[in-house]
């Protein structure tokens, strides 16, 4: 069986993958890891803005093995977390220049 670190390294094969899983799809990475590693546990950062997966005493996100202060996700947070989405965050709109094929990146800024 492939280790979680090896799997994440293989998954993170494109420069946009990390952006996707760090900006709205961290919970979806947990769901994927849970399928592969049934012992996976759902944890959240102390800021309550990012999901990490605990597997055999180690914590993971798309960057690999991570360190920090994490707590188990409480049931009342699940509806919010399940609604997180890279697409809904509108962090990137990716397309290519029709002339040079370089990525065109647009970052929407929210007025908060």
Residue frames as a rotation matrix with the C-alpha (Angstrom) as fourth column:
UNK 1
0.581 0.814 0.000 0.00
0.814 -0.581 0.000 0.00
0.000 0.000 -1.000 0.00
UNK 2
-0.168 -0.585 0.793 1.25
0.547 -0.725 -0.419 3.45
0.820 0.364 0.442 -0.91
UNK 3
-0.503 -0.064 -0.862 1.84
0.832 -0.306 -0.462 5.83
-0.235 -0.950 0.207 2.00
UNK 4
0.603 0.759 -0.244 -0.24
0.684 -0.650 -0.332 9.01
-0.411 0.034 -0.911 2.38
UNK 5
0.185 -0.615 -0.767 2.85
-0.187 -0.788 0.587 11.13
-0.965 0.035 -0.261 1.65
UNK 6
-0.797 -0.495 0.348 3.58
0.188 0.344 0.920 9.20
-0.575 0.798 -0.181 -1.54
UNK 7
-0.110 0.847 0.520 -0.04
0.979 0.182 -0.089 9.43
-0.170 0.499 -0.850 -2.69
UNK 8
0.677 0.364 -0.640 -0.18
0.360 -0.922 -0.143 13.19
-0.642 -0.133 -0.755 -2.06
UNK 9
-0.266 -0.856 -0.444 3.09
-0.207 -0.400 0.893 13.66
-0.942 0.329 -0.071 -3.93
UNK 10
-0.778 0.035 0.627 1.65
0.559 0.493 0.667 11.79
-0.285 0.869 -0.403 -6.93
UNK 11
0.253 0.965 0.071 -1.63
0.940 -0.228 -0.255 13.71
-0.230 0.131 -0.964 -6.75
UNK 12
0.623 -0.078 -0.778 0.16
0.084 -0.983 0.166 17.04
-0.778 -0.169 -0.606 -6.56
UNK 13
-0.050 -0.663 0.747 1.50
0.795 0.426 0.432 16.62
-0.605 0.615 0.505 -10.10
UNK 14
-0.011 0.125 0.992 0.44
0.811 -0.580 0.082 19.98
0.585 0.805 -0.095 -11.55
UNK 15
-0.879 -0.470 0.077 1.03
0.344 -0.739 -0.579 23.51
0.329 -0.483 0.812 -10.34
UNK 16
-0.418 0.789 0.451 -2.72
-0.581 -0.614 0.534 24.17
0.698 -0.039 0.715 -10.03
UNK 17
0.067 0.461 -0.885 -3.50
0.366 0.813 0.452 21.13
0.928 -0.354 -0.115 -7.88
UNK 18
-0.617 -0.361 -0.700 -2.06
0.772 -0.102 -0.627 22.72
0.155 -0.927 0.342 -4.74
UNK 19
-0.946 0.289 0.144 -4.01
-0.294 -0.956 -0.012 25.94
0.134 -0.054 0.989 -5.32
UNK 20
-0.178 0.937 -0.302 -7.24
-0.368 0.221 0.903 23.97
0.913 0.272 0.305 -5.72
UNK 21
0.211 0.258 -0.943 -6.82
0.585 0.739 0.333 21.93
0.783 -0.622 0.005 -2.54
UNK 22
-0.668 -0.458 -0.586 -5.61
0.744 -0.391 -0.542 24.91
0.019 -0.798 0.602 -0.48
UNK 23
-0.936 0.322 -0.144 -8.42
-0.320 -0.947 -0.035 27.25
-0.148 0.014 0.989 -1.57
UNK 24
-0.158 0.987 -0.021 -11.69
-0.986 -0.158 -0.053 25.46
-0.056 0.012 0.998 -0.99
UNK 25
0.495 0.390 -0.777 -11.19
-0.565 0.823 0.053 21.77
0.660 0.413 0.628 -1.68
UNK 26
-0.575 -0.755 0.316 -9.29
-0.723 0.287 -0.628 20.70
0.383 -0.590 -0.711 1.43
UNK 27
-0.086 0.628 0.774 -12.36
-0.744 0.476 -0.469 18.81
-0.663 -0.616 0.426 2.67
UNK 28
0.819 0.391 -0.419 -12.61
-0.573 0.533 -0.623 17.00
-0.021 0.750 0.661 -0.65
UNK 29
-0.103 -0.915 -0.391 -9.00
-0.637 0.363 -0.680 15.88
0.764 0.179 -0.620 -0.22
UNK 30
-0.570 -0.009 0.822 -9.99
-0.764 0.375 -0.526 14.49
-0.303 -0.927 -0.220 3.18
UNK 31
0.485 0.846 0.224 -12.83
-0.661 0.522 -0.539 12.53
-0.573 0.113 0.812 1.51
UNK 32
0.613 -0.357 -0.705 -10.41
-0.563 0.429 -0.706 11.12
0.554 0.830 0.062 -1.06
UNK 33
-0.491 -0.863 0.114 -7.87
-0.666 0.288 -0.688 10.14
0.561 -0.414 -0.716 1.59
UNK 34
-0.212 0.520 0.827 -10.66
-0.834 0.344 -0.430 8.56
-0.509 -0.781 0.361 3.68
UNK 35
0.795 0.501 -0.342 -11.46
-0.606 0.626 -0.491 6.24
-0.031 0.598 0.801 0.76
UNK 36
0.327 -0.775 -0.541 -7.84
-0.321 0.447 -0.835 5.11
0.889 0.447 -0.102 0.54
UNK 37
-0.777 -0.589 -0.223 -7.05
0.096 0.239 -0.966 5.16
0.623 -0.772 -0.129 4.26
UNK 38
0.137 0.978 -0.156 -10.22
0.340 0.102 0.935 4.30
0.930 -0.182 -0.319 6.23
UNK 39
0.089 -0.178 -0.980 -8.51
0.995 0.052 0.081 5.23
0.037 -0.983 0.182 9.50
UNK 40
-0.654 -0.345 0.673 -8.39
0.448 -0.894 -0.023 8.91
0.609 0.286 0.739 8.36
UNK 41
0.003 0.619 -0.786 -9.78
0.952 -0.243 -0.187 11.48
-0.306 -0.747 -0.590 10.79
UNK 42
0.262 0.258 0.930 -11.13
0.655 -0.755 0.025 14.95
0.708 0.603 -0.367 10.02
UNK 43
-0.028 -0.354 -0.935 -9.29
0.890 -0.435 0.138 17.85
-0.456 -0.828 0.328 11.68
UNK 44
0.687 0.283 0.669 -9.39
0.560 -0.793 -0.239 21.62
0.463 0.539 -0.703 11.26
UNK 45
-0.430 -0.871 0.237 -6.89
0.544 -0.459 -0.702 24.42
0.721 -0.173 0.671 11.88
UNK 46
-0.505 0.197 -0.840 -7.27
0.796 -0.270 -0.541 26.64
-0.334 -0.942 -0.021 14.93
UNK 47
-0.872 0.178 -0.455 -8.42
-0.283 -0.943 0.175 29.47
-0.398 0.281 0.873 12.60
UNK 48
-0.122 0.854 0.505 -11.22
0.212 0.520 -0.828 27.14
-0.970 0.006 -0.244 11.40
UNK 49
0.445 0.268 -0.854 -10.37
-0.662 -0.544 -0.515 27.80
-0.603 0.795 -0.065 7.75
UNK 50
-0.064 -0.524 -0.849 -8.55
-0.902 0.395 -0.176 24.67
0.428 0.754 -0.498 6.55
UNK 51
0.868 0.399 0.295 -9.04
-0.478 0.832 0.281 20.92
-0.133 -0.385 0.913 6.82
UNK 52
-0.334 -0.911 -0.240 -6.24
-0.913 0.377 -0.159 18.48
0.236 0.166 -0.958 7.48
UNK 53
0.673 0.518 -0.528 -6.43
-0.436 0.855 0.281 14.72
0.597 0.041 0.801 7.59
UNK 54
-0.025 -0.646 0.763 -5.00
-0.969 0.204 0.140 12.75
-0.246 -0.736 -0.631 10.50
UNK 55
0.759 0.146 -0.634 -3.72
-0.367 0.900 -0.233 9.32
0.537 0.410 0.737 9.51
UNK 56
0.584 -0.509 -0.632 -1.84
0.652 0.759 -0.009 7.16
0.484 -0.407 0.775 12.00
UNK 57
0.454 -0.330 -0.828 -0.86
0.748 -0.364 0.555 10.12
-0.484 -0.871 0.082 14.20
UNK 58
-0.717 -0.691 -0.092 0.33
0.502 -0.604 0.619 12.37
-0.483 0.397 0.780 11.36
UNK 59
0.294 0.817 -0.497 -1.48
0.203 -0.561 -0.803 15.28
-0.934 0.135 -0.331 9.72
UNK 60
-0.633 -0.465 0.618 -1.72
0.657 0.098 0.747 15.83
-0.409 0.880 0.244 5.96
UNK 61
0.455 0.712 -0.535 -2.98
-0.104 -0.554 -0.826 18.33
-0.884 0.432 -0.178 3.43
UNK 62
0.982 -0.006 0.187 -2.07
0.184 0.215 -0.959 18.75
-0.035 0.977 0.212 -0.25
UNK 63
0.509 -0.856 0.086 1.40
-0.768 -0.497 -0.404 19.98
0.389 0.139 -0.911 0.71
UNK 64
-0.138 -0.535 -0.834 2.13
-0.022 0.843 -0.537 16.67
0.990 -0.056 -0.128 2.45
UNK 65
0.038 0.020 -0.999 2.91
0.928 0.371 0.042 16.10
0.372 -0.928 -0.005 6.12
UNK 66
0.031 0.049 0.998 1.95
0.003 -0.999 0.048 19.26
1.000 0.001 -0.031 8.07
UNK 67
-0.573 -0.233 -0.786 2.58
0.788 0.105 -0.606 20.53
0.224 -0.967 0.124 11.57
UNK 68
-0.612 0.359 0.705 0.37
-0.255 -0.933 0.254 22.88
0.749 -0.024 0.663 13.55
UNK 69
-0.867 0.442 0.229 -2.45
-0.204 0.105 -0.973 23.16
-0.454 -0.891 -0.001 16.04
UNK 70
-0.625 0.665 -0.409 -5.46
-0.384 0.195 0.903 21.17
0.680 0.721 0.133 14.87
UNK 71
-0.634 0.501 0.588 -8.69
-0.535 0.264 -0.802 20.05
-0.558 -0.824 0.101 16.49
UNK 72
-0.778 0.443 0.445 -11.22
0.570 0.796 0.203 17.39
-0.264 0.412 -0.872 15.58
UNK 73
-0.818 0.545 0.185 -14.09
-0.277 -0.654 0.704 18.78
0.504 0.524 0.686 13.52
UNK 74
-0.737 0.658 0.156 -17.29
-0.064 0.163 -0.985 19.10
-0.673 -0.735 -0.078 15.51
UNK 75
-0.453 0.628 0.632 -20.49
0.829 0.558 0.039 17.90
-0.328 0.542 -0.774 13.87
UNK 76
0.482 0.730 -0.484 -22.02
0.516 -0.683 -0.516 21.40
-0.708 -0.001 -0.707 13.82
UNK 77
-0.072 -0.599 -0.797 -19.21
-0.448 -0.695 0.563 22.61
-0.891 0.397 -0.219 11.49
UNK 78
-0.509 -0.204 0.836 -19.82
0.440 0.773 0.456 19.92
-0.740 0.600 -0.304 8.86
UNK 79
0.524 0.746 0.410 -22.51
0.740 -0.162 -0.652 21.78
-0.420 0.645 -0.638 6.85
UNK 80
0.763 -0.320 -0.562 -20.18
-0.371 -0.928 0.025 24.77
-0.530 0.190 -0.827 6.47
UNK 81
-0.252 -0.956 0.151 -17.15
-0.461 0.256 0.850 22.66
-0.851 0.145 -0.505 5.60
UNK 82
-0.208 0.247 0.946 -19.10
0.635 0.770 -0.061 20.55
-0.744 0.588 -0.317 3.10
UNK 83
0.807 0.586 0.075 -19.99
0.464 -0.550 -0.694 23.78
-0.365 0.595 -0.716 1.29
UNK 84
0.187 -0.813 -0.551 -16.39
-0.330 -0.580 0.745 24.88
-0.925 0.042 -0.377 0.81
UNK 85
0.667 0.076 0.741 -15.42
0.620 0.495 -0.609 24.92
-0.413 0.866 0.283 -2.85
UNK 86
-0.485 -0.871 -0.082 -12.52
0.570 -0.386 0.725 26.12
-0.663 0.304 0.684 -4.94
UNK 87
-0.492 0.369 0.789 -14.94
0.771 -0.237 0.592 27.13
0.405 0.899 -0.168 -7.68
UNK 88
0.577 0.816 -0.041 -17.12
0.723 -0.487 0.491 29.14
0.380 -0.312 -0.870 -5.30
UNK 89
0.272 -0.569 -0.776 -14.08
0.650 -0.486 0.584 30.93
-0.710 -0.663 0.238 -3.88
UNK 90
0.939 0.084 0.334 -13.40
0.329 -0.503 -0.799 32.38
0.101 0.860 -0.500 -7.34
UNK 91
0.455 -0.846 -0.279 -9.72
0.107 -0.259 0.960 32.46
-0.884 -0.466 -0.027 -6.44
UNK 92
-0.673 -0.714 -0.193 -8.62
-0.177 -0.098 0.979 31.74
-0.718 0.693 -0.061 -10.00
UNK 93
0.732 0.681 -0.007 -10.21
-0.192 0.197 -0.961 31.83
-0.654 0.705 0.275 -13.37
UNK 94
-0.268 -0.939 0.215 -7.83
-0.115 0.253 0.961 29.91
-0.957 0.233 -0.176 -15.55
UNK 95
0.892 0.368 0.261 -7.67
0.194 0.210 -0.958 30.18
-0.407 0.906 0.116 -19.30
UNK 96
-0.070 -0.970 0.231 -4.91
0.723 0.111 0.682 30.48
-0.687 0.215 0.694 -21.83
UNK 97
-0.058 -0.090 -0.994 -3.83
-0.440 -0.892 0.106 33.35
-0.896 0.444 0.012 -24.04
UNK 98
0.812 0.456 0.365 -4.92
0.097 0.510 -0.854 32.54
-0.576 0.729 0.370 -27.60
UNK 99
0.802 -0.544 -0.247 -1.57
-0.501 -0.389 -0.773 33.82
0.324 0.744 -0.584 -28.93
UNK 100
-0.180 -0.983 0.035 1.10
-0.793 0.124 -0.596 32.44
0.582 -0.135 -0.802 -26.60
UNK 101
0.308 0.461 -0.832 -0.87
0.043 0.867 0.496 29.82
0.951 -0.188 0.247 -24.60
UNK 102
-0.848 -0.531 -0.007 0.39
0.074 -0.105 -0.992 31.23
0.525 -0.841 0.129 -21.29
UNK 103
-0.219 0.810 -0.544 -2.13
0.954 0.295 0.055 30.98
0.205 -0.507 -0.837 -18.44
UNK 104
-0.453 0.227 0.862 -4.23
-0.146 -0.973 0.180 34.05
0.879 -0.044 0.474 -17.79
UNK 105
-0.424 0.229 -0.876 -4.99
0.848 0.440 -0.295 34.33
0.318 -0.868 -0.381 -14.10
UNK 106
-0.199 0.484 0.852 -7.58
-0.184 -0.873 0.452 36.59
0.963 -0.067 0.263 -12.58
UNK 107
-0.706 -0.025 -0.708 -7.85
0.661 0.337 -0.671 37.10
0.255 -0.941 -0.221 -8.85
UNK 108
0.161 0.840 0.517 -11.15
0.266 -0.542 0.797 38.45
0.950 0.009 -0.311 -7.58
UNK 109
-0.887 -0.451 -0.096 -10.81
0.240 -0.275 -0.931 40.60
0.393 -0.849 0.352 -4.49
UNK 110
0.128 0.945 -0.302 -13.68
0.824 0.068 0.562 40.72
0.552 -0.321 -0.770 -2.04
UNK 111
-0.386 -0.163 0.908 -14.41
-0.237 -0.933 -0.269 44.02
0.891 -0.319 0.322 -0.34
UNK 112
0.222 0.419 -0.881 -14.58
0.713 0.547 0.439 43.06
0.665 -0.725 -0.177 3.31
